[in-house]
Amino acid sequence: MTTKIPANLKYTKEHEWALVEENTVTVGITDFAQSALGDIVFLEVPEIGTNLKAGSTFGVVESIKSVSDLYSPVTGEVIGKNSDLESSPEKINEDAYGSWLVKVKVKDTSELNNLLTAEQYQEFCNTSH
């Protein structure tokens, strides 16, 4: 299975992507994840003001095949959420990297060092499945 893995993003082993812009991280799910899930029919993400902890769940994505938890790549406060996806979650299937879920103001930017590079994520996908 060939999936797109943009080089400018960071990744988690739970298949979330993170776009880092100074102390703000935009979070979504990877092309690999949306492809594995199949047709996405439901999405739940936290409200603005919610505090997230790196590695803990912050929402769910549901497809016709399964329900998957979403894991935060960083600790911080939700400062934006993509409300369009709640009414049209299938947009994630159409463009996983254009369909962000939440924007998080990062509490400790050193946590970003724990995320995978595009090359590391590609290797992880190749060896774990």
Stockholm file with secondary structure:
# STOCKHOLM 1.0

chainA/1-129         MTTKIPANLKYTKEHEWALVEENTVTVGITDFAQSALGDIVFLEVPEIGTNLKAGSTFGVVESIKSVSDLYSPVTGEVIGKNSDLESSPEKINEDAYGSWLVKVKVKDTSELNNLLTAEQYQEFCNTSH
#=GR chainA/1-129 SS CCCCCCTTSEECTTSEEEEEETTEEEEEECHHHHHHHCSEEEEECCCTTCEECTTSEEEEEEESSCEEEEECSSCEEEEEECHHHHHCTTHHHHCTTTCCCEEEEESCGGGGGGSBCHHHHHHHHHHHC
#=GC SS_cons         CCCCCCTTSEECTTSEEEEEETTEEEEEECHHHHHHHCSEEEEECCCTTCEECTTSEEEEEEESSCEEEEECSSCEEEEEECHHHHHCTTHHHHCTTTCCCEEEEESCGGGGGGSBCHHHHHHHHHHHC
//
